[in-house]
Amino acid sequence: MSTPGNGSALERVRALVREVAKFGAVGGLGVLVNLGVFNLIRHTTDLQVVRASVIATVVAIATNYLGFRYFAYRDRAQSGRTRELVLFAAFSGIGLVIENGVLYTATYGFGWDGSVASNVFKFIGIGTATVFRFWSYRTWVFKALPEAAEPVPGPAPLPRPERRPEPLPAPEPANN
């Protein structure tokens, strides 16, 4: 079940598991940053829940970009950094809407505004948005480099004519 240039199915699964693990490591740090900033803002300011969450999400997005570019996806194409940043910001913005939409619905739709409820629904929103982010980042933002193609043999080089060595000069007779 292997396809040319892609390796066996087992190799592809192993590569995906490694990618998910790296994405999870960076994402785990992002979750800690996100929840930490969110709770810091909530407990030190009078900002509304969703505004505090949006600020925390933006800080986490900046942290995550560095982790994704220089750790999780460091082996991916590095050309077109402007394109990469624009796509990352766009897909992160969609993830921000998903994440904070869950919190908004819980807070303003159902009135669940307590500290624990806010953190639970923030966490659920992060999880939901993470599925979207994983798919979009690996598909559109940090594209895999194409497999190295096997070199196509060209025409054989023409044989070069052999050079015959020039004869050595005859030694001069010795005078005795």
C-alpha positions as a Markdown table, in Angstrom:
| # | Residue | x | y | z |
|---|---|---|---|---|
| 1 | Met | 0.0 | 0.0 | 0.0 |
| 2 | Ser | 2.8 | 2.4 | -0.7 |
| 3 | Thr | 2.7 | 5.1 | -3.3 |
| 4 | Pro | 5.8 | 6.2 | -5.2 |
| 5 | Gly | 7.6 | 9.1 | -3.4 |
| 6 | Asn | 5.4 | 8.9 | -0.3 |
| 7 | Gly | 6.8 | 5.8 | 1.5 |
| 8 | Ser | 4.8 | 3.1 | 3.0 |
| 9 | Ala | 1.5 | 3.6 | 4.9 |
| 10 | Leu | 3.3 | 2.9 | 8.2 |
| 11 | Glu | 6.0 | 5.5 | 7.4 |
| 12 | Arg | 3.2 | 8.1 | 6.7 |
| 13 | Val | 1.4 | 7.3 | 9.9 |
| 14 | Arg | 4.7 | 7.6 | 11.9 |
| 15 | Ala | 5.3 | 11.0 | 10.3 |
| 16 | Leu | 1.8 | 12.1 | 11.1 |
| 17 | Val | 2.2 | 11.0 | 14.7 |
| 18 | Arg | 5.5 | 13.0 | 15.0 |
| 19 | Glu | 3.8 | 16.0 | 13.5 |
| 20 | Val | 0.8 | 15.8 | 15.9 |
| 21 | Ala | 3.2 | 15.4 | 18.8 |
| 22 | Lys | 5.2 | 18.5 | 17.8 |
| 23 | Phe | 2.0 | 20.5 | 17.1 |
| 24 | Gly | 0.7 | 19.3 | 20.5 |
| 25 | Ala | 3.9 | 20.5 | 22.3 |
| 26 | Val | 3.7 | 23.9 | 20.8 |
| 27 | Gly | -0.1 | 24.0 | 21.3 |
| 28 | Gly | 0.3 | 22.9 | 24.9 |
| 29 | Leu | 2.6 | 25.9 | 25.6 |
| 30 | Gly | 0.1 | 28.1 | 23.7 |
| 31 | Val | -2.8 | 26.8 | 25.9 |
| 32 | Leu | -0.8 | 27.7 | 29.0 |
| 33 | Val | 0.0 | 31.1 | 27.7 |
| 34 | Asn | -3.6 | 31.6 | 26.6 |
| 35 | Leu | -5.2 | 30.6 | 29.9 |
| 36 | Gly | -2.5 | 32.3 | 32.0 |
| 37 | Val | -3.0 | 35.7 | 30.2 |
| 38 | Phe | -6.8 | 35.2 | 30.2 |
| 39 | Asn | -6.9 | 34.7 | 34.0 |
| 40 | Leu | -4.3 | 37.4 | 34.7 |
| 41 | Ile | -6.5 | 39.9 | 32.8 |
| 42 | Arg | -9.7 | 38.6 | 34.4 |
| 43 | His | -8.4 | 39.0 | 37.9 |
| 44 | Thr | -6.5 | 42.3 | 37.5 |
| 45 | Thr | -8.8 | 44.3 | 35.2 |
| 46 | Asp | -12.5 | 44.9 | 34.7 |
| 47 | Leu | -12.5 | 43.8 | 31.1 |
| 48 | Gln | -15.4 | 41.7 | 29.9 |
| 49 | Val | -14.8 | 38.0 | 29.6 |
| 50 | Val | -14.7 | 37.8 | 25.8 |
| 51 | Arg | -12.4 | 40.8 | 25.4 |
| 52 | Ala | -10.0 | 39.4 | 27.9 |
| 53 | Ser | -10.1 | 36.1 | 26.0 |
| 54 | Val | -9.4 | 37.8 | 22.7 |
| 55 | Ile | -6.3 | 39.5 | 24.1 |
| 56 | Ala | -5.1 | 36.2 | 25.6 |
| 57 | Thr | -5.7 | 34.4 | 22.3 |
| 58 | Val | -3.7 | 37.0 | 20.3 |
| 59 | Val | -0.8 | 36.7 | 22.7 |
| 60 | Ala | -0.9 | 32.9 | 22.4 |
| 61 | Ile | -1.1 | 33.2 | 18.6 |
| 62 | Ala | 2.2 | 35.2 | 18.6 |
| 63 | Thr | 3.8 | 32.6 | 20.8 |
| 64 | Asn | 2.5 | 29.7 | 18.7 |
| 65 | Tyr | 3.8 | 31.2 | 15.5 |
| 66 | Leu | 7.3 | 31.1 | 16.8 |
| 67 | Gly | 7.0 | 27.6 | 18.0 |
| 68 | Phe | 5.4 | 26.3 | 14.8 |
| 69 | Arg | 7.9 | 28.0 | 12.5 |
| 70 | Tyr | 11.1 | 27.2 | 14.4 |
| 71 | Phe | 10.1 | 23.9 | 16.0 |
| 72 | Ala | 7.1 | 22.0 | 14.8 |
| 73 | Tyr | 7.4 | 22.9 | 11.1 |
| 74 | Arg | 11.0 | 23.9 | 10.8 |
| 75 | Asp | 11.5 | 21.3 | 8.1 |
| 76 | Arg | 8.8 | 22.8 | 5.9 |
| 77 | Ala | 9.2 | 25.3 | 3.1 |
| 78 | Gln | 10.6 | 28.6 | 4.3 |
| 79 | Ser | 10.1 | 30.7 | 1.1 |
| 80 | Gly | 7.4 | 33.2 | 1.0 |
| 81 | Arg | 7.5 | 34.3 | 4.6 |
| 82 | Thr | 5.0 | 37.2 | 3.9 |
| 83 | Arg | 2.5 | 34.7 | 2.4 |
| 84 | Glu | 3.1 | 32.4 | 5.4 |
| 85 | Leu | 2.4 | 35.2 | 7.9 |
| 86 | Val | -0.7 | 36.4 | 6.1 |
| 87 | Leu | -2.1 | 32.9 | 6.0 |
| 88 | Phe | -1.2 | 32.1 | 9.6 |
| 89 | Ala | -2.8 | 35.3 | 10.7 |
| 90 | Ala | -6.0 | 34.6 | 8.7 |
| 91 | Phe | -6.4 | 31.1 | 9.9 |
| 92 | Ser | -5.5 | 32.1 | 13.4 |
| 93 | Gly | -8.2 | 34.8 | 13.2 |
| 94 | Ile | -10.7 | 32.1 | 12.2 |
| 95 | Gly | -9.6 | 30.0 | 15.1 |
| 96 | Leu | -9.9 | 33.0 | 17.4 |
| 97 | Val | -13.5 | 33.4 | 16.3 |
| 98 | Ile | -14.2 | 29.7 | 16.8 |
| 99 | Glu | -12.5 | 29.7 | 20.3 |
| 100 | Asn | -14.1 | 32.9 | 21.5 |
| 101 | Gly | -17.5 | 32.1 | 19.9 |
| 102 | Val | -17.8 | 29.1 | 22.3 |
| 103 | Leu | -17.0 | 31.3 | 25.2 |
| 104 | Tyr | -19.3 | 34.1 | 24.0 |
| 105 | Thr | -22.2 | 31.6 | 23.6 |
| 106 | Ala | -21.7 | 30.2 | 27.1 |
| 107 | Thr | -21.3 | 33.6 | 28.7 |
| 108 | Tyr | -23.9 | 35.7 | 27.0 |
| 109 | Gly | -26.2 | 32.9 | 25.6 |
| 110 | Phe | -26.5 | 30.8 | 28.7 |
| 111 | Gly | -25.3 | 33.2 | 31.4 |
| 112 | Trp | -22.4 | 30.9 | 32.5 |
| 113 | Asp | -20.1 | 33.7 | 33.6 |
| 114 | Gly | -18.3 | 32.3 | 36.7 |
| 115 | Ser | -14.6 | 31.9 | 36.9 |
| 116 | Val | -14.7 | 28.1 | 36.6 |
| 117 | Ala | -17.3 | 28.2 | 33.8 |
| 118 | Ser | -15.3 | 30.8 | 31.9 |
| 119 | Asn | -12.2 | 28.6 | 32.1 |
| 120 | Val | -14.0 | 25.5 | 31.1 |
| 121 | Phe | -15.6 | 27.0 | 28.1 |
| 122 | Lys | -12.4 | 28.8 | 27.1 |
| 123 | Phe | -10.7 | 25.4 | 27.2 |
| 124 | Ile | -13.5 | 23.8 | 25.1 |
| 125 | Gly | -13.2 | 26.7 | 22.6 |
| 126 | Ile | -9.4 | 26.2 | 22.4 |
| 127 | Gly | -9.9 | 22.5 | 21.8 |
| 128 | Thr | -12.5 | 23.1 | 19.1 |
| 129 | Ala | -10.3 | 25.7 | 17.3 |
| 130 | Thr | -7.2 | 23.5 | 17.6 |
| 131 | Val | -8.7 | 20.9 | 15.3 |
| 132 | Phe | -9.3 | 23.6 | 12.7 |
| 133 | Arg | -5.9 | 25.1 | 13.2 |
| 134 | Phe | -4.0 | 21.8 | 12.8 |
| 135 | Trp | -5.7 | 21.1 | 9.5 |
| 136 | Ser | -5.3 | 24.6 | 8.1 |
| 137 | Tyr | -1.7 | 25.2 | 9.3 |
| 138 | Arg | -0.4 | 21.9 | 7.9 |
| 139 | Thr | -2.5 | 22.2 | 4.7 |
| 140 | Trp | -2.1 | 25.9 | 3.8 |
| 141 | Val | 0.5 | 27.7 | 5.9 |
| 142 | Phe | 3.4 | 25.4 | 6.6 |
| 143 | Lys | 3.4 | 23.3 | 3.4 |
| 144 | Ala | 5.5 | 20.2 | 3.2 |
| 145 | Leu | 8.4 | 20.3 | 0.9 |
| 146 | Pro | 8.0 | 18.1 | -2.1 |
| 147 | Glu | 9.8 | 14.7 | -2.0 |
| 148 | Ala | 13.2 | 14.8 | -3.6 |
| 149 | Ala | 12.8 | 13.3 | -7.1 |
| 150 | Glu | 15.2 | 10.7 | -8.1 |
| 151 | Pro | 17.6 | 12.1 | -10.7 |
| 152 | Val | 16.7 | 11.2 | -14.3 |
| 153 | Pro | 19.7 | 9.7 | -16.0 |
| 154 | Gly | 20.9 | 11.8 | -18.9 |
| 155 | Pro | 22.8 | 10.7 | -21.9 |
| 156 | Ala | 26.0 | 9.0 | -21.2 |
| 157 | Pro | 29.0 | 11.2 | -21.6 |
| 158 | Leu | 31.0 | 10.7 | -24.8 |
| 159 | Pro | 34.3 | 8.9 | -24.3 |
| 160 | Arg | 37.3 | 11.1 | -24.4 |
| 161 | Pro | 40.1 | 10.1 | -26.7 |
| 162 | Glu | 43.0 | 8.7 | -24.8 |
| 163 | Arg | 46.2 | 10.7 | -24.8 |
| 164 | Arg | 49.3 | 8.7 | -25.7 |
| 165 | Pro | 52.3 | 9.5 | -23.6 |
| 166 | Glu | 55.0 | 11.2 | -25.5 |
| 167 | Pro | 58.2 | 9.2 | -25.8 |
| 168 | Leu | 61.0 | 10.1 | -23.5 |
| 169 | Pro | 64.1 | 11.5 | -25.1 |
| 170 | Ala | 66.9 | 8.9 | -25.6 |
| 171 | Pro | 69.7 | 9.1 | -23.1 |
| 172 | Glu | 73.0 | 10.5 | -24.3 |
| 173 | Pro | 75.8 | 8.0 | -24.5 |
| 174 | Ala | 78.3 | 8.3 | -21.7 |
| 175 | Asn | 81.9 | 9.4 | -22.6 |
| 176 | Asn | 84.5 | 7.2 | -21.0 |
